[in-house]
Amino acid sequence: MRSSDAMAGVRLLAVASPRGEAWGGVEEGANVGKRRAAAKRGFIEARNAAGLVNRTANFAALSADLRLLSASHSFVGTAASWTSRLALLAITGERGALPPFVMLDRPLGQLWFAGKS
């Protein structure tokens, strides 16, 4: 099989959003080594409250990611991430069944059910 045959029917979906730009100007890893109070000023919640986050660009990037991920056959993510959970739901919706998946941080059910039964 030629590489062009393998690419038949493949669509590319991309939204240009350099890391740090639409997120309020904080580069990846900028909070590493900072004390808690200083680090909290770099959290997305604080940057959003200050009007530094381009929510339209971030939503467009999230939508593009979910559209692309919804065609996946399996998924690896983290249960604590809303984006991971949305991606898993998007894949499930497209497939009509739960795909094979792994959550790296904890079982998915532990987010909604706590304590002993």
C-alpha positions as CSV (number, residue, x, y, z in Angstrom):
1,M,0.0,0.0,0.0
2,R,1.3,3.5,-0.9
3,S,1.2,6.2,1.7
4,S,-1.2,8.2,-0.4
5,D,-3.6,5.2,-0.3
6,A,-3.4,5.2,3.5
7,M,-4.3,8.9,3.5
8,A,-7.4,8.6,1.3
9,G,-10.4,10.0,3.1
10,V,-8.3,11.6,5.9
11,R,-9.4,15.1,6.8
12,L,-7.2,17.6,8.6
13,L,-8.8,19.9,11.1
14,A,-6.6,22.5,12.8
15,V,-7.1,25.7,14.7
16,A,-3.9,27.8,15.2
17,S,-3.6,28.7,18.9
18,P,0.0,28.9,20.0
19,R,0.5,27.8,23.7
20,G,0.4,30.9,25.9
21,E,-1.2,33.3,23.4
22,A,-4.9,32.5,23.8
23,W,-4.4,31.4,27.4
24,G,-3.4,34.8,28.7
25,G,0.2,34.9,27.9
26,V,1.5,32.3,30.4
27,E,4.0,29.8,28.9
28,E,3.8,26.1,29.7
29,G,5.7,25.4,32.9
30,A,5.7,29.1,34.0
31,N,4.5,28.2,37.5
32,V,7.1,25.5,38.2
33,G,9.1,26.4,41.3
34,K,6.9,29.3,42.4
35,R,5.3,29.5,45.8
36,R,1.5,28.8,45.9
37,A,0.4,32.5,46.0
38,A,2.6,33.4,43.1
39,A,1.6,30.3,41.1
40,K,-2.1,31.0,41.7
41,R,-1.8,34.3,39.8
42,G,-0.9,32.2,36.7
43,F,-3.8,29.8,37.0
44,I,-6.3,30.1,34.2
45,E,-9.1,31.2,36.6
46,A,-7.1,34.2,37.6
47,R,-6.1,35.0,34.1
48,N,-9.7,34.7,32.9
49,A,-10.9,37.0,35.7
50,A,-8.3,39.6,34.6
51,G,-9.7,39.4,31.0
52,L,-6.4,37.9,29.7
53,V,-7.9,34.7,28.2
54,N,-9.3,34.6,24.7
55,R,-12.3,32.4,25.4
56,T,-13.4,32.4,21.8
57,A,-10.1,31.1,20.5
58,N,-10.0,28.5,23.3
59,F,-13.5,27.3,22.6
60,A,-12.7,27.0,18.9
61,A,-9.6,25.0,19.7
62,L,-11.5,22.7,22.1
63,S,-14.3,22.2,19.5
64,A,-11.7,21.3,16.9
65,D,-10.0,18.9,19.3
66,L,-13.3,17.2,20.2
67,R,-14.4,16.9,16.5
68,L,-11.1,15.3,15.7
69,L,-11.1,13.0,18.8
70,S,-14.7,11.9,18.2
71,A,-13.5,9.7,15.3
72,S,-11.1,7.8,17.6
73,H,-11.4,4.1,18.2
74,S,-9.9,4.2,21.7
75,F,-8.9,6.8,24.2
76,V,-6.2,7.5,26.9
77,G,-6.7,10.5,29.2
78,T,-7.1,11.6,32.8
79,A,-10.4,11.4,34.7
80,A,-9.7,14.7,36.4
81,S,-9.7,16.5,33.0
82,W,-13.0,17.9,31.7
83,T,-11.5,17.8,28.3
84,S,-10.7,14.1,28.6
85,R,-14.2,13.4,29.8
86,L,-15.7,15.4,26.9
87,A,-13.5,13.6,24.4
88,L,-14.6,10.2,25.8
89,L,-18.3,11.3,25.6
90,A,-17.7,12.5,22.0
91,I,-16.2,9.2,21.0
92,T,-19.0,7.3,22.7
93,G,-21.6,9.4,20.9
94,E,-20.0,8.8,17.5
95,R,-19.5,5.0,18.0
96,G,-22.8,4.4,19.8
97,A,-20.8,2.4,22.4
98,L,-18.1,3.0,25.0
99,P,-14.7,2.6,23.3
100,P,-11.7,0.9,25.0
101,F,-10.2,3.6,27.3
102,V,-7.7,4.2,30.1
103,M,-7.8,7.0,32.6
104,L,-4.2,7.5,33.9
105,D,-5.0,9.1,37.2
106,R,-8.0,7.2,38.7
107,P,-11.0,5.2,37.7
108,L,-13.6,7.3,36.0
109,G,-16.4,6.4,38.5
110,Q,-14.4,7.8,41.4
111,L,-15.2,11.3,40.2
112,W,-18.9,11.0,40.9
113,F,-19.0,8.3,43.6
114,A,-16.9,8.9,46.8
115,G,-16.7,7.0,50.0
116,K,-17.7,3.5,50.8
117,S,-21.0,2.0,49.9
